[in-house]
């Protein structure tokens, strides 16, 4: 496969930069790990290699999670939401998912809803 399946590509709703947000989730626990950006090529690489691959907006390059850190994401399943504007990438996360070294990017700050009793 040298390009993303046209039927999949047609369903994607991209930003003006051609990107779709991709939420990485631990496949067996449901833990939300991180959010990255994918374009058609990053999604194609993810689907064909079994390694989560993202587009870095800051570096303007592709990166397969774990290439430099060793904290790889082995893809178990990829889903597209009902609107076609978000990808869910179910992975087996090896090590930390966050660039800070935390397991998940969502550990740091809990924002409680106003008036929440919990």
OpenMM code with the backbone's topology and positions (N, CA, C; nanometers):
from openmm import Vec3, app, unit

residues = "UNK UNK UNK UNK UNK UNK UNK UNK UNK UNK UNK UNK UNK UNK UNK UNK UNK UNK UNK UNK UNK UNK UNK UNK UNK UNK UNK UNK UNK UNK UNK UNK UNK UNK UNK UNK UNK UNK UNK UNK UNK UNK UNK UNK UNK UNK UNK UNK UNK UNK UNK UNK UNK UNK UNK UNK UNK UNK UNK UNK UNK UNK UNK UNK UNK UNK UNK UNK UNK UNK UNK UNK UNK UNK UNK UNK UNK UNK UNK UNK UNK UNK UNK UNK UNK UNK UNK UNK UNK UNK UNK UNK UNK UNK UNK UNK UNK UNK UNK UNK UNK UNK UNK UNK UNK UNK UNK UNK UNK UNK UNK UNK UNK UNK UNK UNK UNK UNK".split()
positions = [
    Vec3(0.0852, -0.1176, 0.0000),
    Vec3(0.0000, 0.0000, 0.0000),
    Vec3(0.0899, 0.1240, 0.0000),
    Vec3(0.0761, 0.2089, -0.1007),
    Vec3(0.1597, 0.3286, -0.1109),
    Vec3(0.0827, 0.4564, -0.0793),
    Vec3(-0.0478, 0.4448, -0.0701),
    Vec3(-0.1264, 0.5600, -0.0272),
    Vec3(-0.2452, 0.5109, 0.0530),
    Vec3(-0.2972, 0.6013, 0.1344),
    Vec3(-0.4092, 0.5674, 0.2197),
    Vec3(-0.5295, 0.5277, 0.1346),
    Vec3(-0.6007, 0.4268, 0.1770),
    Vec3(-0.7213, 0.3816, 0.1073),
    Vec3(-0.8114, 0.5025, 0.0810),
    Vec3(-0.8495, 0.5272, -0.0439),
    Vec3(-0.9313, 0.6442, -0.0770),
    Vec3(-1.0637, 0.6505, 0.0000),
    Vec3(-1.1208, 0.5353, 0.0353),
    Vec3(-1.2457, 0.5359, 0.1122),
    Vec3(-1.2221, 0.5870, 0.2537),
    Vec3(-1.1084, 0.5520, 0.3123),
    Vec3(-1.0739, 0.6035, 0.4453),
    Vec3(-1.0423, 0.7524, 0.4348),
    Vec3(-0.9600, 0.7883, 0.3384),
    Vec3(-0.9203, 0.9274, 0.3202),
    Vec3(-1.0410, 1.0192, 0.3014),
    Vec3(-1.1395, 0.9724, 0.2265),
    Vec3(-1.2597, 1.0533, 0.1996),
    Vec3(-1.3403, 1.0799, 0.3260),
    Vec3(-1.3302, 0.9927, 0.4239),
    Vec3(-1.4069, 1.0094, 0.5483),
    Vec3(-1.3413, 1.1055, 0.6465),
    Vec3(-1.2112, 1.1325, 0.6297),
    Vec3(-1.1387, 1.2171, 0.7240),
    Vec3(-1.1743, 1.3642, 0.7065),
    Vec3(-1.2046, 1.4289, 0.8173),
    Vec3(-1.2252, 1.5737, 0.8185),
    Vec3(-1.1012, 1.6339, 0.8826),
    Vec3(-1.0258, 1.7063, 0.8029),
    Vec3(-0.8965, 1.7569, 0.8446),
    Vec3(-0.9022, 1.9053, 0.8814),
    Vec3(-0.8013, 1.9487, 0.9581),
    Vec3(-0.7830, 2.0907, 0.9836),
    Vec3(-0.7366, 2.1557, 0.8536),
    Vec3(-0.7239, 2.2874, 0.8538),
    Vec3(-0.6747, 2.3564, 0.7339),
    Vec3(-0.5323, 2.3131, 0.6998),
    Vec3(-0.4594, 2.2600, 0.7989),
    Vec3(-0.3236, 2.2090, 0.7769),
    Vec3(-0.3226, 2.0643, 0.7291),
    Vec3(-0.4412, 2.0042, 0.7114),
    Vec3(-0.4500, 1.8663, 0.6636),
    Vec3(-0.4339, 1.7623, 0.7719),
    Vec3(-0.4538, 1.8023, 0.8980),
    Vec3(-0.4301, 1.7123, 1.0101),
    Vec3(-0.5595, 1.6690, 1.0782),
    Vec3(-0.5510, 1.5536, 1.1421),
    Vec3(-0.6623, 1.4991, 1.2206),
    Vec3(-0.6065, 1.4657, 1.3590),
    Vec3(-0.6765, 1.5072, 1.4671),
    Vec3(-0.6290, 1.4688, 1.5998),
    Vec3(-0.6415, 1.3183, 1.6199),
    Vec3(-0.5406, 1.2625, 1.6859),
    Vec3(-0.5377, 1.1189, 1.7132),
    Vec3(-0.5155, 1.0982, 1.8627),
    Vec3(-0.6126, 1.0361, 1.9264),
    Vec3(-0.6047, 1.0066, 2.0691),
    Vec3(-0.5468, 0.8666, 2.0856),
    Vec3(-0.4377, 0.8562, 2.1613),
    Vec3(-0.3783, 0.7253, 2.1910),
    Vec3(-0.4336, 0.6757, 2.3238),
    Vec3(-0.4810, 0.5510, 2.3237),
    Vec3(-0.5428, 0.4901, 2.4406),
    Vec3(-0.4818, 0.3522, 2.4613),
    Vec3(-0.4512, 0.3197, 2.5872),
    Vec3(-0.4015, 0.1858, 2.6194),
    Vec3(-0.5121, 0.0855, 2.5881),
    Vec3(-0.4830, -0.0110, 2.5042),
    Vec3(-0.5862, -0.0999, 2.4505),
    Vec3(-0.6566, -0.1841, 2.5555),
    Vec3(-0.5856, -0.2265, 2.6608),
    Vec3(-0.6458, -0.3208, 2.7549),
    Vec3(-0.7052, -0.2557, 2.8789),
    Vec3(-0.6642, -0.1340, 2.9115),
    Vec3(-0.7167, -0.0678, 3.0318),
    Vec3(-0.8072, 0.0503, 3.0010),
    Vec3(-0.7983, 0.1022, 2.8787),
    Vec3(-0.8769, 0.2200, 2.8419),
    Vec3(-0.8132, 0.3508, 2.8836),
    Vec3(-0.6953, 0.3452, 2.9454),
    Vec3(-0.6262, 0.4659, 2.9902),
    Vec3(-0.5952, 0.5560, 2.8698),
    Vec3(-0.6322, 0.6838, 2.8796),
    Vec3(-0.6024, 0.7801, 2.7751),
    Vec3(-0.4586, 0.8263, 2.7943),
    Vec3(-0.3768, 0.8101, 2.6911),
    Vec3(-0.2336, 0.8343, 2.7029),
    Vec3(-0.1893, 0.9701, 2.6515),
    Vec3(-0.2322, 1.0052, 2.5332),
    Vec3(-0.1844, 1.1286, 2.4715),
    Vec3(-0.2695, 1.1643, 2.3508),
    Vec3(-0.2444, 1.2833, 2.2976),
    Vec3(-0.3052, 1.3269, 2.1724),
    Vec3(-0.1933, 1.3725, 2.0806),
    Vec3(-0.1987, 1.3271, 1.9571),
    Vec3(-0.1036, 1.3712, 1.8558),
    Vec3(-0.1794, 1.4023, 1.7285),
    Vec3(-0.1069, 1.4430, 1.6276),
    Vec3(-0.1686, 1.4784, 1.4995),
    Vec3(-0.1258, 1.3804, 1.3912),
    Vec3(-0.2193, 1.3444, 1.3049),
    Vec3(-0.1890, 1.2596, 1.1902),
    Vec3(-0.2428, 1.3249, 1.0636),
    Vec3(-0.1697, 1.3048, 0.9558),
    Vec3(-0.2222, 1.3337, 0.8226),
    Vec3(-0.2348, 1.1992, 0.7516),
    Vec3(-0.2674, 1.2015, 0.6253),
    Vec3(-0.2884, 1.0748, 0.5543),
    Vec3(-0.1646, 0.9858, 0.5602),
    Vec3(-0.0471, 1.0442, 0.5413),
    Vec3(0.0764, 0.9649, 0.5409),
    Vec3(0.1044, 0.9055, 0.6785),
    Vec3(0.0850, 0.9829, 0.7846),
    Vec3(0.1075, 0.9309, 0.9204),
    Vec3(0.0109, 0.8170, 0.9504),
    Vec3(-0.1142, 0.8321, 0.9090),
    Vec3(-0.2118, 0.7254, 0.9302),
    Vec3(-0.1746, 0.6017, 0.8488),
    Vec3(-0.1329, 0.6210, 0.7254),
    Vec3(-0.0890, 0.5082, 0.6426),
    Vec3(0.0281, 0.4354, 0.7083),
    Vec3(0.1259, 0.5105, 0.7560),
    Vec3(0.2413, 0.4483, 0.8228),
    Vec3(0.1973, 0.3719, 0.9483),
    Vec3(0.1046, 0.4298, 1.0223),
    Vec3(0.0529, 0.3650, 1.1431),
    Vec3(-0.0137, 0.2327, 1.1089),
    Vec3(-0.0978, 0.2346, 1.0050),
    Vec3(-0.1720, 0.1146, 0.9660),
    Vec3(-0.0827, 0.0069, 0.9058),
    Vec3(0.0227, 0.0474, 0.8364),
    Vec3(0.1059, -0.0511, 0.7675),
    Vec3(0.2225, -0.1024, 0.8513),
    Vec3(0.2696, -0.0240, 0.9473),
    Vec3(0.3846, -0.0671, 1.0273),
    Vec3(0.3454, -0.1230, 1.1633),
    Vec3(0.2254, -0.0884, 1.2120),
    Vec3(0.1856, -0.1311, 1.3452),
    Vec3(0.2475, -0.0481, 1.4559),
    Vec3(0.3139, 0.0602, 1.4207),
    Vec3(0.3721, 0.1557, 1.5161),
    Vec3(0.3004, 0.2887, 1.4979),
    Vec3(0.2557, 0.3481, 1.6082),
    Vec3(0.1872, 0.4772, 1.5999),
    Vec3(0.2839, 0.5825, 1.5475),
    Vec3(0.2450, 0.6463, 1.4382),
    Vec3(0.3271, 0.7481, 1.3736),
    Vec3(0.2468, 0.8763, 1.3655),
    Vec3(0.3084, 0.9859, 1.4032),
    Vec3(0.2416, 1.1154, 1.4103),
    Vec3(0.3146, 1.2181, 1.3251),
    Vec3(0.2483, 1.3314, 1.3024),
    Vec3(0.3106, 1.4456, 1.2365),
    Vec3(0.3430, 1.5486, 1.3441),
    Vec3(0.4675, 1.5871, 1.3548),
    Vec3(0.5089, 1.6881, 1.4507),
    Vec3(0.4907, 1.8263, 1.3886),
    Vec3(0.4015, 1.9036, 1.4459),
    Vec3(0.3793, 2.0395, 1.3944),
    Vec3(0.4996, 2.1290, 1.4231),
    Vec3(0.5665, 2.1080, 1.5355),
    Vec3(0.6800, 2.1935, 1.5699),
    Vec3(0.8040, 2.1604, 1.4859),
    Vec3(0.8289, 2.0326, 1.4619),
    Vec3(0.9472, 1.9914, 1.3849),
    Vec3(0.9189, 1.9753, 1.2357),
    Vec3(0.7895, 1.9731, 1.2007),
    Vec3(0.7503, 1.9551, 1.0604),
    Vec3(0.8077, 1.8261, 1.0030),
    Vec3(0.7882, 1.7160, 1.0802),
    Vec3(0.8349, 1.5858, 1.0334),
    Vec3(0.7540, 1.4751, 1.0993),
    Vec3(0.7609, 1.3564, 1.0388),
    Vec3(0.6944, 1.2389, 1.0944),
    Vec3(0.7784, 1.1830, 1.2070),
    Vec3(0.7114, 1.1255, 1.3055),
    Vec3(0.7835, 1.0555, 1.4126),
    Vec3(0.7015, 0.9370, 1.4584),
    Vec3(0.7679, 0.8230, 1.4600),
    Vec3(0.7065, 0.7024, 1.5146),
    Vec3(0.7345, 0.7047, 1.6639),
    Vec3(0.6296, 0.6961, 1.7428),
    Vec3(0.6430, 0.7035, 1.8880),
    Vec3(0.7433, 0.5994, 1.9343),
    Vec3(0.8447, 0.6449, 2.0064),
    Vec3(0.9459, 0.5555, 2.0609),
    Vec3(1.0762, 0.5513, 1.9841),
    Vec3(1.0832, 0.6148, 1.8676),
    Vec3(1.2070, 0.6097, 1.7890),
    Vec3(1.3268, 0.6640, 1.8662),
    Vec3(1.3083, 0.7702, 1.9417),
    Vec3(1.4200, 0.8263, 2.0172),
    Vec3(1.4139, 0.7891, 2.1649),
    Vec3(1.2944, 0.7747, 2.2199),
    Vec3(1.2797, 0.7486, 2.3637),
    Vec3(1.2776, 0.6004, 2.3987),
    Vec3(1.2422, 0.5172, 2.3023),
    Vec3(1.2229, 0.3756, 2.3302),
    Vec3(1.0849, 0.3449, 2.3845),
    Vec3(1.0031, 0.4475, 2.4044),
    Vec3(0.8681, 0.4321, 2.4589),
    Vec3(0.7674, 0.4170, 2.3445),
    Vec3(0.7690, 0.3033, 2.2834),
    Vec3(0.6926, 0.2782, 2.1617),
    Vec3(0.5444, 0.2542, 2.1886),
    Vec3(0.4664, 0.2778, 2.0862),
    Vec3(0.3244, 0.2448, 2.0879),
    Vec3(0.2998, 0.1415, 1.9786),
    Vec3(0.2678, 0.0196, 2.0209),
    Vec3(0.2364, -0.0877, 1.9273),
    Vec3(0.0851, -0.0870, 1.9057),
    Vec3(0.0448, -0.0644, 1.7833),
    Vec3(-0.0959, -0.0435, 1.7499),
    Vec3(-0.1729, -0.1747, 1.7506),
    Vec3(-0.2846, -0.1727, 1.8209),
    Vec3(-0.3749, -0.2871, 1.8257),
    Vec3(-0.4978, -0.2636, 1.7394),
    Vec3(-0.5400, -0.1368, 1.7292),
    Vec3(-0.6637, -0.1050, 1.6568),
    Vec3(-0.6675, 0.0451, 1.6323),
    Vec3(-0.7253, 0.0858, 1.5191),
    Vec3(-0.7476, 0.2273, 1.4898),
    Vec3(-0.8939, 0.2442, 1.4541),
    Vec3(-0.9555, 0.3441, 1.5150),
    Vec3(-1.0967, 0.3737, 1.4889),
    Vec3(-1.1123, 0.5191, 1.4490),
    Vec3(-1.2127, 0.5453, 1.3686),
    Vec3(-1.2490, 0.6805, 1.3269),
    Vec3(-1.3819, 0.7138, 1.3912),
    Vec3(-1.3921, 0.8320, 1.4515),
    Vec3(-1.5182, 0.8660, 1.5172),
    Vec3(-1.6278, 0.8916, 1.4140),
    Vec3(-1.7506, 0.9062, 1.4636),
    Vec3(-1.8681, 0.9147, 1.3769),
    Vec3(-1.8649, 1.0353, 1.2835),
    Vec3(-1.7974, 1.1430, 1.3233),
    Vec3(-1.7896, 1.2626, 1.2398),
    Vec3(-1.6704, 1.2610, 1.1451),
    Vec3(-1.5789, 1.1681, 1.1657),
    Vec3(-1.4599, 1.1599, 1.0811),
    Vec3(-1.3539, 1.2628, 1.1157),
    Vec3(-1.3670, 1.3265, 1.2342),
    Vec3(-1.2713, 1.4322, 1.2673),
    Vec3(-1.1755, 1.3978, 1.3810),
    Vec3(-1.1790, 1.2740, 1.4298),
    Vec3(-1.0860, 1.2309, 1.5348),
    Vec3(-1.0583, 1.0822, 1.5193),
    Vec3(-0.9318, 1.0465, 1.5353),
    Vec3(-0.8900, 0.9065, 1.5335),
    Vec3(-0.8672, 0.8587, 1.6764),
    Vec3(-0.9022, 0.7346, 1.7024),
    Vec3(-0.8708, 0.6686, 1.8281),
    Vec3(-0.7727, 0.5567, 1.7953),
    Vec3(-0.6536, 0.5657, 1.8527),
    Vec3(-0.5494, 0.4678, 1.8262),
    Vec3(-0.5291, 0.3875, 1.9539),
    Vec3(-0.5754, 0.2636, 1.9520),
    Vec3(-0.5594, 0.1760, 2.0681),
    Vec3(-0.4234, 0.1081, 2.0562),
    Vec3(-0.3422, 0.1274, 2.1601),
    Vec3(-0.2030, 0.0834, 2.1542),
    Vec3(-0.1636, 0.0049, 2.2785),
    Vec3(-0.0517, -0.0652, 2.2658),
    Vec3(0.0160, -0.1197, 2.3814),
    Vec3(0.1352, -0.0271, 2.4031),
    Vec3(0.1244, 0.0566, 2.5051),
    Vec3(0.2268, 0.1571, 2.5340),
    Vec3(0.3423, 0.0931, 2.6102),
    Vec3(0.4639, 0.1121, 2.5602),
    Vec3(0.5845, 0.0673, 2.6287),
    Vec3(0.6476, 0.1906, 2.6927),
    Vec3(0.6505, 0.1945, 2.8256),
    Vec3(0.7079, 0.3092, 2.8952),
    Vec3(0.6136, 0.4282, 2.8966),
    Vec3(0.6717, 0.5456, 2.9084),
    Vec3(0.5953, 0.6697, 2.9191),
    Vec3(0.5401, 0.7121, 2.7840),
    Vec3(0.4186, 0.7657, 2.7854),
    Vec3(0.3607, 0.8202, 2.6627),
    Vec3(0.3905, 0.9688, 2.6487),
    Vec3(0.4047, 1.0380, 2.7613),
    Vec3(0.4221, 1.1830, 2.7606),
    Vec3(0.5693, 1.2209, 2.7466),
    Vec3(0.5957, 1.3308, 2.6779),
    Vec3(0.7330, 1.3784, 2.6612),
    Vec3(0.7961, 1.4220, 2.7933),
    Vec3(0.7133, 1.4404, 2.8980),
    Vec3(0.7650, 1.4782, 3.0303),
    Vec3(0.8164, 1.3570, 3.1080),
    Vec3(0.7901, 1.2379, 3.0552),
    Vec3(0.8303, 1.1150, 3.1229),
    Vec3(0.7179, 1.0506, 3.2019),
    Vec3(0.6003, 1.1152, 3.2060),
    Vec3(0.4837, 1.0574, 3.2732),
    Vec3(0.4206, 0.9498, 3.1857),
    Vec3(0.3530, 0.8593, 3.2492),
    Vec3(0.2843, 0.7512, 3.1778),
    Vec3(0.1852, 0.8077, 3.0764),
    Vec3(0.1106, 0.9105, 3.1178),
    Vec3(0.0101, 0.9723, 3.0326),
    Vec3(0.0259, 1.1239, 3.0349),
    Vec3(-0.0134, 1.1887, 2.9296),
    Vec3(-0.0097, 1.3351, 2.9238),
    Vec3(-0.1207, 1.3977, 3.0080),
    Vec3(-0.2093, 1.3159, 3.0609),
    Vec3(-0.3250, 1.3674, 3.1339),
    Vec3(-0.3139, 1.3451, 3.2844),
    Vec3(-0.1925, 1.3260, 3.3365),
    Vec3(-0.1711, 1.3067, 3.4795),
    Vec3(-0.1580, 1.4366, 3.5582),
    Vec3(-0.1092, 1.5408, 3.4947),
    Vec3(-0.0649, 1.6596, 3.5673),
    Vec3(-0.1763, 1.7410, 3.6331),
    Vec3(-0.2760, 1.7808, 3.5599),
    Vec3(-0.3748, 1.8740, 3.6119),
    Vec3(-0.5165, 1.8227, 3.5932),
    Vec3(-0.5865, 1.8167, 3.7052),
    Vec3(-0.7286, 1.7808, 3.7006),
    Vec3(-0.8084, 1.9099, 3.7110),
    Vec3(-0.8938, 1.9328, 3.6162),
    Vec3(-0.9783, 2.0508, 3.6164),
    Vec3(-1.1181, 2.0082, 3.6558),
    Vec3(-1.1594, 2.0440, 3.7739),
    Vec3(-1.2918, 2.0082, 3.8221),
    Vec3(-1.3973, 2.1024, 3.7668),
    Vec3(-1.5081, 2.0452, 3.7283),
    Vec3(-1.6202, 2.1248, 3.6796),
    Vec3(-1.6753, 2.2103, 3.7923),
    Vec3(-1.7145, 2.3281, 3.7608),
    Vec3(-1.7732, 2.4186, 3.8595),
    Vec3(-1.8931, 2.3524, 3.9242),
    Vec3(-1.8942, 2.3517, 4.0553),
    Vec3(-2.0065, 2.2943, 4.1285),
    Vec3(-2.0022, 2.1435, 4.1411),
    Vec3(-1.8915, 2.0834, 4.0993),
    Vec3(-1.8804, 1.9371, 4.1070),
    Vec3(-1.8692, 1.8919, 4.2519),
    Vec3(-1.9431, 1.7900, 4.2880),
    Vec3(-1.9373, 1.7355, 4.4245),
    Vec3(-1.8320, 1.6270, 4.4381),
    Vec3(-1.7792, 1.5768, 4.3271),
    Vec3(-1.6819, 1.4658, 4.3315),
    Vec3(-1.5442, 1.5143, 4.3629),
] * unit.nanometer
topology = app.Topology()
chain = topology.addChain("A")
for resn in residues:
    res = topology.addResidue(resn, chain)
    for name in ("N", "CA", "C"):
        topology.addAtom(name, app.Element.getBySymbol(name[0]), res)
